[in-house]
Amino acid sequence: MTKDEGRPLVLVVEDIDWIRDGMVRQLREHGYDVVEATSAAGALALAESVRPALILTEEELPAYAHLADRLAAHPALCRLPVVIINPDAEDCARLGDTVLLSGYDRIAHLLAIKKQ
């Protein structure tokens, strides 16, 4: 899918199909364009080429720590927000460099803060 002007592009990283499909559906319902990866390596390559507004993943991803470490060390991607949606989380709480949000509707708020 190509990015529509004015609609933020989100990179979803999830290795389980039905979970990734649900994440993608929620994002599209909230007005985001979406690209998908199933691994940390695939996510890094895709992020380098499409430059998403943020990466959405989950902490149970087998390669989550590897993804976080590689992003932090990457000169062009180190400031790219990585988000985990957790309904029980306090908005903008942190898990290392990753931001926890309570729902998909909170992404717009995070992106607005990033622009300031």
Backbone torsions as a table, in degrees:
resi	resn	phi	psi	omega
1	MET	NA	136.5	177.4
2	THR	-90.4	155.2	-177.2
3	LYS	-79.9	128.3	173.1
4	ASP	-80.6	139.7	178.3
5	GLU	-60.6	135.6	178.1
6	GLY	89.3	-14.2	178.4
7	ARG	-104.9	121.0	179.8
8	PRO	-61.1	144.9	178.1
9	LEU	-99.9	127.5	179.8
10	VAL	-115.4	133.8	174.8
11	LEU	-97.6	117.9	178.2
12	VAL	-96.5	127.8	178.3
13	VAL	-119.3	110.3	-179.0
14	GLU	-158.5	133.5	-176.2
15	ASP	-90.4	-13.6	-179.7
16	ILE	-99.4	120.9	-172.2
17	ASP	-54.0	-50.7	-173.6
18	TRP	-68.4	-30.6	176.4
19	ILE	-71.5	-46.3	178.6
20	ARG	-60.1	-41.8	178.4
21	ASP	-60.2	-40.6	178.5
22	GLY	-66.3	-40.4	178.1
23	MET	-63.6	-45.2	-179.7
24	VAL	-62.7	-44.6	179.7
25	ARG	-60.1	-46.2	179.5
26	GLN	-60.9	-43.8	180.0
27	LEU	-63.1	-44.7	-179.8
28	ARG	-64.6	-37.7	176.8
29	GLU	-64.2	-26.1	178.1
30	HIS	-93.8	8.3	171.7
31	GLY	90.4	23.1	179.4
32	TYR	-105.7	148.4	166.7
33	ASP	-84.0	149.3	-172.1
34	VAL	-135.5	138.6	165.8
35	VAL	-122.6	156.8	-171.5
36	GLU	-128.3	145.8	172.3
37	ALA	-138.8	152.6	-178.8
38	THR	-110.3	0.6	-178.5
39	SER	-149.3	164.5	177.6
40	ALA	-62.9	-43.4	-179.4
41	ALA	-62.9	-44.7	178.2
42	GLY	-63.8	-37.8	179.2
43	ALA	-65.3	-42.6	179.9
44	LEU	-63.9	-45.0	179.7
45	ALA	-62.9	-43.1	-179.8
46	LEU	-67.7	-42.2	179.4
47	ALA	-61.3	-38.1	178.0
48	GLU	-63.8	-36.2	-175.5
49	SER	-87.7	-34.0	-175.1
50	VAL	-106.9	-13.5	178.1
51	ARG	49.9	70.2	-179.9
52	PRO	-69.2	164.3	176.0
53	ALA	-72.5	-31.4	176.5
54	LEU	-163.4	167.7	176.4
55	ILE	-113.3	130.8	175.6
56	LEU	-110.5	127.4	-179.8
57	THR	-145.3	-166.5	174.2
58	GLU	-139.9	151.0	-174.0
59	GLU	-69.7	-14.1	179.0
60	GLU	-84.2	-6.1	177.0
61	LEU	-55.6	126.9	-176.3
62	PRO	-52.8	-32.3	-176.8
63	ALA	-105.0	21.0	-176.4
64	TYR	-55.3	-50.3	-178.2
65	ALA	-61.5	-40.2	178.3
66	HIS	-63.2	-43.4	178.5
67	LEU	-61.4	-48.1	-179.3
68	ALA	-60.4	-43.4	-179.9
69	ASP	-65.6	-43.8	-179.1
70	ARG	-66.1	-40.0	177.5
71	LEU	-64.3	-44.2	-178.6
72	ALA	-61.6	-32.0	-177.9
73	ALA	-88.5	-8.3	-175.7
74	HIS	-86.7	122.0	-175.5
75	PRO	-60.7	-33.7	-178.1
76	ALA	-91.7	-17.3	-175.5
77	LEU	-113.4	-2.5	-173.0
78	CYS	-63.8	-21.4	-179.9
79	ARG	-98.8	2.4	179.8
80	LEU	-71.2	122.9	-179.7
81	PRO	-66.2	136.7	173.0
82	VAL	-112.9	129.4	-172.3
83	VAL	-125.1	141.9	170.0
84	ILE	-121.6	130.6	175.4
85	ILE	-91.0	123.9	177.9
86	ASN	-141.8	110.4	-176.3
87	PRO	-57.2	-22.1	-179.8
88	ASP	-91.6	-1.9	-175.8
89	ALA	-81.5	151.1	169.0
90	GLU	-80.7	130.4	-177.3
91	ASP	-54.4	134.7	177.8
92	CYS	67.7	15.8	169.3
93	ALA	-65.1	162.2	-175.5
94	ARG	-119.4	144.5	169.6
95	LEU	-123.9	89.2	-169.9
96	GLY	66.9	-124.8	177.7
97	ASP	-90.9	-0.5	-177.4
98	THR	-89.2	139.5	179.8
99	VAL	-96.1	131.7	175.4
100	LEU	-96.2	132.5	176.2
101	LEU	-124.9	149.6	-176.5
102	SER	-81.3	-16.7	179.8
103	GLY	-166.6	165.2	-179.0
104	TYR	-63.1	-28.6	179.1
105	ASP	-66.4	-16.0	-178.5
106	ARG	-84.9	-10.5	-179.5
107	ILE	-62.7	-42.5	-179.4
108	ALA	-58.8	-39.5	178.8
109	HIS	-63.4	-44.3	179.7
110	LEU	-62.7	-44.7	-179.8
111	LEU	-64.9	-34.4	176.9
112	ALA	-65.8	-40.1	177.5
113	ILE	-64.1	-42.1	-179.3
114	LYS	-60.8	-32.0	-178.4
115	LYS	-74.8	-20.1	-177.3
116	GLN	-73.7	NA	NA
